[in-house]
Amino acid sequence: MIPKINTEWTRELQNKYVPKLCAEARAALTGNGRSWIVLGVNQKRGRCYHAARTVTVPVWARDNGMPGYATWYFCHEIAHAMTPGHGHDGVFMEALKRICPPEFVHYELGYQPRMACAAGIRLPDVPVGVNPLKSLRDLERAQRYLARTGVASPSPSQPTARSSTPAVRKNPNTQQHVDALKAVAAQSLLVLYYSKSTRGWVLETPTGREVAYYASREIAAHTVSTWASQAARQAEWVLSGRQGRLL
């Protein structure tokens, strides 16, 4: 038994959303001689119940104000119905890409970012070669990191004068140092983050593939200038299609 059924939302799903589905999605709901039940619910999340042949979509997916979000959510659950036992793997993602309108499928990046990215799902208007998980807001944040930490590269037309005063080396273990390294990595379309599972720092490629692991002491030993050079070489290595670990 499905709890918290929303009658009005269920009627809208069946009368408005189902007719707009593509032929493959409609066939999935009516195939094999036994139709699937479509229900709208007052719950935090929708589900696909294979044993009961029922898919549910929460009403908040319609009411959150995001264009096409409910359509994507509905197609997401239908894709589960089409791919039993596959979870959110590549088979599921390919089914979702076939049945979900292309202008709405990018919402999957907000739910299953790694698998969606690996399946080629992209944010609208993001060119090839740019990490689709990194929005313009993320890049703006990286630029703010550069400005705040004082590691922004000077303009070639305005060279900075060398000072005779010895530079004061900052403690490399501070969050400020890590923020600066993240900002430099973001400029090269890479993502630097700490993995709790491996207890190390991971450098992630534009396609979401993890290519390098660093111990905390290795990250602490990097200066921003050496990291900038290495991040650039890593980006060139990845974009050229080569495999392996580059340290």
N, C-alpha and C positions, 0 to 999 in steps of 0.2 A: 504493500500500500504506500502510495506517495503522499506524504503529509503536506499541508499548507498549499493546496492548489488554489491558484488565482483564476477564477472562472472567466473574468473579463479578458485577462491577458491570454488565457488559453484560447479563447474564441478568436482573438486578434491574430495569434500565431497561426491558427488553422485556416482562417479565412483570408488573411492579408499576406503573411510571410510565406506559407507553403506554396501558393500559386506562383510566387516570384522566384522560387528555387530553380536551378538549372535542371535539365532532364535527368542527369545522373543522380542528383540529390533526391529528386522526387522518386526515382526508381528505387533508390536505397530504402526509402520509407515505405514503399508499397510492394517491394520485391519478395520473392520466395513464397508467394501465396499467403502471406500473413503480414498485414500492415503493422507499422510501428505506431505507437500512441505518442502524440505531441502534447505536452502540458506546460503551461506557464505556472510558476510557483513563487511563493513569497519566502524565498530562502536565500542564503548567502551565495550559493553557487548552483549551477546546473549539473546534471549528471546524465550518463547513458547507462540504462539498466538493460543489459543484454538478455537476461533471463526473462524479464517482463516485456522486452521489446518496447521500451519507453524511453524517450528523451525529454528532459526538462530544461527550461530556460528561465532564470530568475527575472522578475519584473524590473529590477533595478537596471538590467542591461538595456532596457528600452528607455528608462527615465533618467539616465545619467547625462543626457545632452550631447553625447558623442555620435556624430552622424555614422550610421551603418554599424554601430557597435553590436546591436542586437542581432543583426544579420550575420555578422562574423560569429557571435556566440552560438547561434543556432546551427550554423554550418560546422562549427567546431564539434558540437555534440553529434551531428549526423556523421561526421568523419569517424568518430569513435564507433558508431554503429556499423560503418563500412569496414572497419579494420579491427575486429575483435582480437584481443591478446597483444596488440602492438603498442599500447600506451601512447606516448608522444614521440615515437621513433620516426625514422625517415619514411616508412611506409604510410604512417598516419599523416605526416606533413604533405606528402605527395597527393594523398586523397583530399586533404583540406584545400590545397592549391587548385585542384581541379573543380571543386564545387563552390568555393567561396568567391564572390566578386573580387577581382584584383584590386579594386580601390579600397577594399576593407580588410583584406587578408593581413595587412601589416599590423593589425591589433594583436596578432599572435606573438609578435616580438615582446609585448608587455607581459605575456604569460609564460611562454617557453622560449626565452631569448636565444639560448645556445642552439637548440634544435631547429628553431625557425631560421636562424641565421645560416646554419649549415645547409638548410634546404633551399637557400636562395631567396627567402622572403626579405624584402627590403622596405625601408621607410619611403614614403613618396618623395620624389625629387632628389634622392640621394644618388650621386653618380657612382659608377662602378669603381671599386678600389677603396671606397670609404667604408669604414666599419658602420653598418646600419644600426648597431646598438648605441652608437655615440651620436647624440643629437647636437644641433647647433648650440643648445644651452650647455652641453657638456664641454664643448670647445671654448665657449665663452668663459666657463669656470676655469678651464686650464689657463686661459690668458690672464685671468685675474690672479691665479697662483703665481704666474711668471712676474706680474707687476708687483705683487706684494712681497715676493721673496727676493726681488732685485736681480733676477737671472735672465731678464728679457734681453735678447740680442740687440746691440746698438745698431742703428741704421748705418749702412755703408757711407751715406753722404754726410753723416755726423759722427765721425770717430771720436771716441772718448780719450782724453789725455791720460797718460800713464801717471800714476802717483808713486812717489818715492816712499810713501808710508807702507810698511809691510801689511799685506792683507790679513785680516783677522779670520781665521778658519772657524766656521760654525761647527757646533757639535753635530756630527753626521747622524746621530741617533734621534734627533728631534723630529717632530712631525713636520716642521717647516721644510726640512731637508727632503723628506719623503714626498711632500706635496710638490716640491720643485721637480723631482724625478718623474712624478706622474705627469706633470705638465709637459715636460720634454718628450715623454713617450707619446702623449696624445698628439703632439705636433707631427709625429711620424706615423700616425694612424695605428698606434699600438696602445695597449691597455696594461698598466702595471697594477697588480693588486696582491694582497696577502691571502694565501689559501690556508684556512685552518686545518684542512684535512692533511695537507703535506707539511704544514708548519714552515712554509717558505714563500718567497715572493715569486709570482708567476708573470711572465710577459706574454700577452695574448695578441694574436695576429688579427688583421682585418676580417678574416673569415671565422673568427672565434676559436681558432686552434691554439692550444697552449704549446709554446715552443721552447721556453727556457725556464729553469727553476734556479732560484738563488737563496742561499741561506741569509739570515738577517745580517750576519757579519759581513757578507759579500756586498749586500745593498748599502750597508753603512760605510763601506770603504770607497764607494763611488763618489766622485765629485760630479757636480752638474755638467761640467765641460766634458769629462770622459764619458758620462752617460749619454750626452747629446750625440757624440760621435758613434757610440755603440748602437743607440736606438736607430740612427740613420742607416747604419750597416745592416741592422736586423730587418728594417723595413724593405731595403733593397733586396735582401736575401729572400724574404717572404714573397714579395711581388714578382720576383723572377721565377717563382714556382719551385725552387729548390727545397729539399727536405732536410731535416736534421736539426741539431742543436748548435747554435752559434753563440759563443760566449766571448 
